[in-house]
Amino acid sequence: MRSLTAILFGFVFGLGLIIAGMTDPARVLAFLDVAGAWDPTLAFVMTGAIAVAAPAFAIARRKPVAALGDPIALPDRRHIDGRLVGGAALFGLGWGLAGICPGPALVLLGNDGLSALLFVAALLAGGGIADVLLRLPHRQRT
């Protein structure tokens, strides 16, 4: 049942990304080009996503388990540190250069061939490098 649910929700999510235009790098880059030929349509997509997600997270905070019985684990850290800022900057840089972020990249694997494959390969390599770096011993700040 869990696998079927995951496939169904993954399909709906991917379909939503396609319909919203998030899988079109040119549209994403036009949205990010606020000083040039700005295309604000993805702002409406993001607003709609927030309108759906905000009540869902409010409900999830009050429930200990999901509909299929799995525990609901929401992050509770509120501290903004260098890792968070650096990760966000790298994510934004990659999104701005390629016009693709991880979710749409997976959808594009079935449609865009080589460029999506290269993006996902770079994504996995970057994740692997980050994992190695995070495992290195850190110096304590004094």
C-alpha positions in Angstrom: 0.0 0.0 0.0 2.8 2.4 0.9 4.5 1.8 -2.5 1.3 2.4 -4.4 0.7 5.6 -2.5 4.2 6.8 -3.1 3.9 6.1 -6.9 0.5 7.9 -7.0 1.7 10.9 -5.1 4.9 11.0 -7.1 3.0 10.9 -10.3 0.6 13.7 -9.2 3.6 15.8 -8.0 5.4 15.3 -11.3 2.3 16.1 -13.3 1.9 19.3 -11.2 5.5 20.3 -12.0 4.9 19.9 -15.7 1.6 21.7 -15.7 3.0 24.6 -13.6 6.0 25.0 -16.0 8.6 24.1 -13.4 10.2 21.6 -15.8 10.9 24.3 -18.4 14.3 25.8 -17.6 13.6 28.8 -19.9 10.5 29.7 -17.9 12.3 29.3 -14.6 15.2 31.4 -15.7 12.8 34.1 -17.0 11.2 34.0 -13.5 14.6 34.5 -11.9 15.5 37.4 -14.3 13.8 40.2 -12.3 16.0 42.9 -13.9 15.3 41.8 -17.4 12.4 40.0 -19.1 10.8 38.8 -15.9 8.0 36.2 -16.1 6.0 36.3 -12.9 3.9 33.3 -13.6 5.9 31.0 -11.3 5.2 33.4 -8.4 1.5 32.3 -8.7 2.6 28.6 -8.6 4.7 29.2 -5.5 1.8 31.1 -3.9 -0.6 28.3 -4.6 1.9 25.8 -3.2 2.3 27.8 0.0 -1.5 28.1 0.3 -1.8 24.2 0.2 1.3 23.5 2.3 0.7 25.9 5.2 -2.6 24.3 6.4 -1.1 20.8 5.7 1.9 21.6 8.0 -0.4 23.1 10.6 -2.5 19.8 10.7 0.7 17.7 10.7 2.0 19.5 13.7 -1.0 18.3 15.7 -1.0 14.7 14.5 1.5 12.2 15.7 1.1 9.8 12.8 0.3 10.0 9.1 -2.7 8.4 7.4 -0.7 5.2 6.7 0.6 5.0 10.3 4.1 6.4 9.8 5.3 8.9 12.4 5.2 12.5 11.3 8.6 14.0 11.9 8.9 17.8 11.3 12.2 19.7 11.7 12.3 21.6 15.0 15.6 23.5 14.5 15.2 27.2 14.2 18.9 28.1 14.2 20.3 29.7 11.0 23.9 28.7 10.6 26.6 28.8 8.0 25.7 25.4 6.6 22.1 26.4 6.1 23.1 29.7 4.4 25.8 28.0 2.3 23.5 25.2 1.2 20.7 27.7 0.3 23.3 29.8 -1.7 24.5 26.8 -3.6 21.0 25.6 -4.3 20.1 29.1 -5.6 23.2 29.3 -7.7 22.5 26.0 -9.3 18.9 26.8 -9.9 19.9 30.2 -11.4 22.5 28.7 -13.7 20.6 25.7 -14.9 17.0 26.7 -14.5 16.3 23.3 -12.9 16.0 22.2 -9.3 16.0 18.6 -8.0 12.3 17.8 -8.2 11.8 18.9 -11.8 15.2 17.3 -12.7 13.8 13.9 -11.8 10.7 14.6 -13.9 12.9 15.7 -16.8 14.9 12.4 -16.7 12.0 10.9 -18.7 11.7 13.8 -21.1 14.9 15.8 -21.5 17.5 13.1 -21.8 21.2 14.1 -21.6 20.9 17.5 -19.9 18.7 16.1 -17.1 21.0 13.2 -16.7 24.0 15.5 -16.4 22.1 17.6 -13.9 21.1 14.7 -11.7 24.7 13.3 -11.9 26.0 16.6 -10.7 23.4 16.7 -8.0 24.3 13.3 -6.7 28.1 14.1 -6.9 27.5 17.4 -5.0 25.5 15.5 -2.3 28.2 12.9 -2.0 30.9 15.6 -1.6 28.8 17.4 1.0 28.4 14.1 2.9 32.1 13.5 2.9 32.8 17.1 4.0 30.2 16.9 6.8 31.9 13.7 8.2 35.3 15.4 8.5 36.3 16.5 12.0 35.5 20.1 12.6 37.6 22.5 14.6 35.8 24.0 17.6 35.4 27.8 17.5 36.7 29.6 20.6 
